[in-house]
Amino acid sequence: MSRNDEQIVPGLVLSASGEAAVDASLTEALLDLSLALEEKTGLPVDMQHVLAALVLAARSGQISREDVPAATDPDTIQVLKPLVQFVFRQHGGKVGQDD
């Protein structure tokens, strides 16, 4: 991680150019979160949506940058749910270059 990189949560780093680097150790947590948030929102949530919500949550101080977020934590779901909904409202659910 360079000094211009921003750690969002352990295993997720955002470069100064806005590119996300995700450690393989975070993949399962992101998948679990996407499934939990899809169930809570009724939206087709994927891992990119979760990444966007995590960035928004970390930057606004709603989640700890020191803890890996867990789908089993109701507080995490409560914080991320409206942020995922925001991403869909503002961007039509398109968050990555592939979308």
N, C-alpha and C positions, 0 to 999 in steps of 0.2 A: 504494500500500500504506500503510495507516495504521499507527501505532505499535503497535497492539494486534494486528495481523496477524502471522502466523507463516509465514515462507518455509520450505517443506518441501524443495523442490528448485527450481532456476531454472524459472520458468514455472508453479509450483504454490504458491499462497498459501492459507492457511487463516485465515478470519476468527475473531474472538473468539467469534462465535456458532456456529462450526463449519461454516460454508459454505466450500466449496472454489472457488477461482477458478483456472481453468486457461487459460493462454495458448495460443493456436492453434499456436504453435511447438512445443508439447509433445505435440500430438495424435498425430503419427506414432510418436513414441517410446512413448507409452502403448499404442497399438494393437499395436505390435510386441511389447511386453512382455506384453500380455494373450495374444497368440497363443503366445508362447514358454512362458508359464506354464501355459496351457491344455494344451499338449503335455506339459510336465513333470509336471503334477499329475493329468491326466485329468479335471479339473473344468471346468465352463463359465465360464471366467474372462472378465470383460469389463473395460473401462477403470475402472469404479467399484471393482472389486476391487483393481486395481493401485493406484489412488489410496489406498485404505484401507491396503494393505500399505506403500506409501511413507510414509504418515504414521506408522505404527507403527515402521517402520525408522528414520526420521529422528529420531523422539522417543527411541528407545532407543540412538541413536548408531551404528547398524549401517551407515548409508550417509552419504555426505557431502551436506550441504545446498548445496554449491557446484557440484556436477556434475550434469549431466542424465543420468539412468539410461539404460542402453542394453541392449537385448535380446541384443546380441552379447557382452556382458560376463558371463562365467560366474560371477564373484563376485556380481554383482547378482542374477542368477537364483537363486543359492544362498541369498542372504539373503531374497529375496522369496518363494520357494517355500513355506517353512513358515509364513510370515505369511499368505499367501493361503489355505493349508490351515486355519489358525487361524480366519480370517474365515468360512470355510464351516462349520467345526465349531461355532463360537460363535454364529453368526448365520444359519445356513442359507444363506449366500451372499447374504443381503439386506443391502445397505449403504447404499442411497439411499432417498430419499422415494418414488421411483417403483416400487421393488421391492415 
